[in-house]
Amino acid sequence: MKILTSEDKFLRKKSKKVAKVDDSVRTLAKSMIETMYESNGIGLSAVQVGVLKQIIVIDNSGDPIVMINPLITKVSDEYVEMEEGCLSCPDIFKMISRPSSLSVKYRDLNGKPHFENYDGLIARIIQHEILHLYGELIV
């Protein structure tokens, strides 16, 4: 899959919810994970590969997570500033302040609902990728 770069106006579009988790969604998620790995990334949203579906993939520990229709339900009051990069903005790094932890609900590849709490780097990745689903970039 080709990762769109920041000049592409498609990245500014809002993604649509996935109505049904089926084989096409699972195939897309698998391709997204492969693309993320090939690009040495730790997160990727479907819009970055030209698909307006609310799907993100994340891996900062060797065990990929697929989140379908992710929604942040709570964030911490504590913020942490850290330098971030983005596969759609190669060679651009920015200091960004984000909540240090969050709660998120999503569906997995079997359509099963999850309600999870995350902190640290994975919380930052989730926030970054979810913002892509709403047409936002770090630039």
VMD Tcl script that draws the C-alpha trace (Angstrom):
set ca {
  {0.00 0.00 0.00}
  {1.14 3.54 -0.68}
  {1.21 5.99 2.23}
  {-0.18 9.39 1.28}
  {1.94 12.40 2.18}
  {0.91 15.72 3.70}
  {0.49 17.46 0.33}
  {-2.42 15.11 -0.50}
  {-5.74 16.79 0.38}
  {-7.31 13.33 0.92}
  {-5.61 13.25 4.34}
  {-7.82 16.16 5.44}
  {-11.03 14.16 4.94}
  {-12.95 12.63 7.84}
  {-13.18 8.85 7.99}
  {-16.45 6.98 8.26}
  {-17.36 4.40 10.90}
  {-17.04 0.75 9.95}
  {-20.56 -0.68 9.92}
  {-19.56 -4.35 9.85}
  {-16.28 -6.09 10.65}
  {-15.91 -8.55 7.78}
  {-13.16 -10.16 5.69}
  {-12.59 -6.96 3.70}
  {-11.87 -5.07 6.94}
  {-9.56 -7.84 8.17}
  {-7.70 -7.87 4.83}
  {-7.31 -4.08 4.92}
  {-6.00 -4.18 8.51}
  {-3.48 -6.91 7.61}
  {-2.23 -4.84 4.66}
  {-2.01 -1.76 6.88}
  {0.11 -3.65 9.42}
  {2.45 -4.86 6.66}
  {2.72 -1.32 5.28}
  {3.42 0.09 8.75}
  {6.22 -2.45 9.28}
  {7.69 -1.89 5.80}
  {7.81 1.84 6.58}
  {9.35 1.33 10.04}
  {6.31 2.94 11.65}
  {4.57 2.32 14.96}
  {1.11 3.46 13.90}
  {-0.98 3.93 10.78}
  {-4.54 4.98 10.02}
  {-6.63 3.84 7.07}
  {-6.91 7.37 5.69}
  {-3.12 7.44 5.31}
  {-3.42 4.65 2.75}
  {-6.37 6.20 0.95}
  {-9.28 4.51 2.75}
  {-11.86 6.58 4.64}
  {-12.64 4.00 7.31}
  {-12.13 4.41 11.05}
  {-9.35 1.84 11.40}
  {-5.95 2.29 13.02}
  {-3.11 -0.14 13.57}
  {-0.46 0.27 16.26}
  {2.63 -1.63 17.30}
  {5.26 -0.39 19.72}
  {5.88 -3.75 21.41}
  {6.00 -6.41 18.68}
  {2.31 -7.26 19.06}
  {0.10 -5.25 16.67}
  {-3.23 -3.85 17.81}
  {-6.06 -3.13 15.38}
  {-8.68 -0.64 16.52}
  {-11.90 -0.31 14.56}
  {-14.06 2.75 15.26}
  {-11.76 3.89 18.08}
  {-13.14 6.55 20.39}
  {-11.28 8.22 23.23}
  {-13.64 8.35 26.20}
  {-11.36 9.91 28.81}
  {-7.95 11.58 28.99}
  {-5.72 12.34 31.95}
  {-5.17 15.83 33.30}
  {-1.42 15.28 33.06}
  {0.18 16.23 29.73}
  {3.56 15.18 28.39}
  {5.47 16.94 25.62}
  {7.38 14.72 23.23}
  {8.76 14.88 19.71}
  {6.56 13.13 17.15}
  {6.97 12.11 13.56}
  {4.46 10.81 11.05}
  {4.66 8.45 8.09}
  {2.63 10.96 6.06}
  {5.03 13.79 6.94}
  {8.46 12.30 6.28}
  {11.42 14.18 7.77}
  {9.15 16.41 9.88}
  {9.32 16.15 13.67}
  {7.42 18.38 16.10}
  {7.21 18.74 19.86}
  {3.60 17.99 20.79}
  {1.92 18.02 24.19}
  {-0.66 15.27 24.72}
  {-2.45 13.69 27.68}
  {-0.23 11.03 29.25}
  {-3.00 8.43 29.52}
  {-6.42 7.73 28.10}
  {-9.37 5.38 27.95}
  {-10.51 4.21 24.54}
  {-13.30 2.03 23.23}
  {-13.02 0.18 19.93}
  {-13.82 -3.07 18.16}
  {-11.26 -5.72 17.28}
  {-10.97 -7.80 14.09}
  {-13.74 -10.10 15.31}
  {-16.06 -7.18 16.01}
  {-15.68 -7.68 19.76}
  {-15.93 -4.44 21.78}
  {-13.03 -3.37 23.98}
  {-12.77 -0.69 26.67}
  {-9.10 -0.21 27.52}
  {-6.81 2.17 29.38}
  {-3.41 3.10 27.95}
  {-0.54 5.28 29.07}
  {2.88 6.29 27.87}
  {3.95 5.90 24.26}
  {1.02 3.73 23.20}
  {-1.45 6.37 24.46}
  {0.39 8.97 22.38}
  {0.29 6.75 19.27}
  {-3.45 6.14 19.70}
  {-4.12 9.88 19.98}
  {-1.98 10.63 16.93}
  {-3.67 7.98 14.77}
  {-7.22 8.84 15.87}
  {-6.62 12.46 14.89}
  {-5.81 11.25 11.37}
  {-9.35 9.80 11.23}
  {-10.65 13.36 11.65}
  {-8.42 14.83 8.96}
  {-5.75 16.25 11.27}
  {-1.98 16.13 10.74}
  {0.94 17.18 12.95}
  {1.86 19.95 10.48}
}
mol new
graphics top color blue
foreach p $ca { graphics top sphere $p radius 0.5 }
foreach p [lrange $ca 0 end-1] q [lrange $ca 1 end] { graphics top cylinder $p $q radius 0.2 }
display resetview
